[in-house]
């Protein structure tokens, strides 16, 4: 039989048992009267683990979870770089001599895309991404738009425009000729 009585700051639990009760590290104080055990909440209870150990554990877990997030972010960027719509845009940029000359390529450096950028949107039908690129003269972003053919399950590049940081824009795909 277990009965509980709640008083102002004290909780009592009385248990009838024939087995001896051992006190352990708990917030309750035990007292025995015959074969009844009375547990009372102890206000001076201390945790069995020190505060510095808990701080070290929190720091360690913070570092591990932060590192895990960084690795996941990097792997997601690499998945974008392996995608067909990304590769099609880079191929067209490498074919366009005007864009390469404006960047000062070779060497052409392609950076990882920012996953938090609102210009990067991909769904099952279309992909609009902004790829950071730089050369020896200038740097900028390759804005691309691709659509996916539902029958062939392939991506087709619709538009690619190189926007340099100085404001100049170069049409990469489709090539548009200026009318004289």
C-alpha positions, 0 to 999 in steps of 0.5 A: 500500500502506498499513500502520499500526503502533500504538505507545504514544502514536504512530500511523504511517501509511506511504503510497507515492506519487509525488505531493507531500504537503501538510501542512494543519491536521490532528492529524497530522505528515507527514514524507517519506522518498523517495517514502514519506509517514509520518504521525504523530499530533501531541500539540500539535495545535490546532483551527482554530476558537477556543473563543470562536467555538464558544461563540458558535455554541453560544449562537446555536444554543441561542437559535434552537432555544429560539425554535423550540420557543416558536413551536411551543408557541404554534402548538399552543395556537392549534390547540387554540383553533381546534378545534370542542370548544374553541369549543363550550365557550366558546360555552356559557360565553358563554351562561351568565349565572350563570357570567359574573356569577361571573367579572365578565364582560364583559370575559371573557378566555380564556387559552391552555391549558397543553399540559403539563397532565395534565387536557388529553387529546384523542384521536380519540373524546373531548376533556377540556380545562381552559381558563383564563378570567378576568373583572374579579371572579374567575378560574378554569378551564372544565373541559370534556368532549366526544365525537366522533360517528364518523358525523357527524364532529362534536364534541358537548359533554357537560359544562362546569363552571366552577371558580373559584379560590375553590373555587366551581363553576358548572355551565355545560353541561348546566344542572343545576337545584338541587332546592329 
